[in-house]
């Protein structure tokens, strides 16, 4: 895990937040679950990705993935990677409706992983 703050000087002034909202078919839940776990593992080691996490909502079939990138350009570059394309293919096969993707720039000063 990386910090955005470095000795009180910002490494970057803003982060690019990507939110993916997905509803999975009951029969495809196992396949999707394995795929999202691998995706999180792959993305978490990307140097330009500050943080990535997934939340499974109480209905058990809806997932939200949050990715914090250093810039929009780095996220767009990530979309062209083999790991991103593999996850996209699984989503095509397992989602019951199109995913909803939203993005937002947030101040980097809001994000620290050390709880300070």
N, C-alpha and C positions, 0 to 999 in steps of 0.2 A: 504494500500500500504506500502511496506517495502522498506527500503533503503539497498543497498549493503554496503555502507560505514557506519562505526560506529566510530566516533571520529577519522577520518583519518586512521583508521586501517581497512583493508579489512576483511569482514566476510568470503568471499571466493575469490579466485584469478580469477576464471573464472565462467561464466554462460554457460549453455547449451541451445542454441537457437534451437527451433523446428519450422519449417515453413511447414504448410499444405496448399496446393493449390488445390482447389476443384471447379468443375463446376457442377452446379445443373440443373436438368431438369425444364423447365418452370412450369409444372403442380405440381411439388414437392417443389416449392419454399417456400410455406407457412409452410409445415412440416419441411423443413430443417431450415428455419429461426427461428422457435420456438426452435428447437433442439440446434442450435448453441448458441442461447441466454442462454439457460439453462446450456449448457456446459461451457460457459464463466463464468457464475455465480458460478457454482460448482468448477471450477478450480481456480478461483480467491481467494477462501478461503483456498486453500491448502497451508500449511505452507512452503513447499519446492518449490513452484512456486513463483518466484519473480514478474512476470507480465504476463498477457495474454490479447490479444486483437484480434479483427477480423476486416478485411477490406473487403468491398464489392466493387468490381471493376466496372468501368463505364458500362460494358455490362449488369449489373444487375443479372447475373447468376453465376459469378465467385467470390469466396471468398478465402481469405488468412487468416489463423489463425496463429498468432505468440505466442509462449509460451517460457518463459525464466525460466529455471529450475536451481536449485543450482548444480545439477550433472546429468550426463547421467543415473546413477543408479536410481535416484529418478524419472526421467521421465519414465524409463522402469517399475518401480514399479507402477506408475500411470496408465500405459497402462493395468495393470491387474485389475484395480478398476472397480466397477460396473458403475460408471459415464462415464468412458472412453469406456467401452464395449457397453453401451447404445448408445453413440454417433456413434460408429463404425457401429452398426446395422442400424441406420438412414442413414448413408452415403451409405451403400450398397444399400438401397432402393431408394435413391434420386439422386445420382450422375450419370451423363451421361457418365463418363469415370473414370478410376481409379484415385484416388487422387495422388498427388506428394508430398512426404514428404522429406524434406531436413533438415540436422542438421549441427550445427557449434558451436564450442566453441568460446566465445568472452570474452575479458578481462572485469572483473566485474567493473573495474574503469570507463569504458565507460558508465555504466548504473546508473543513479540516477534519481529519480522521482521528486525531488524538484527543478529541473531546474538550479542547480548550476553546 
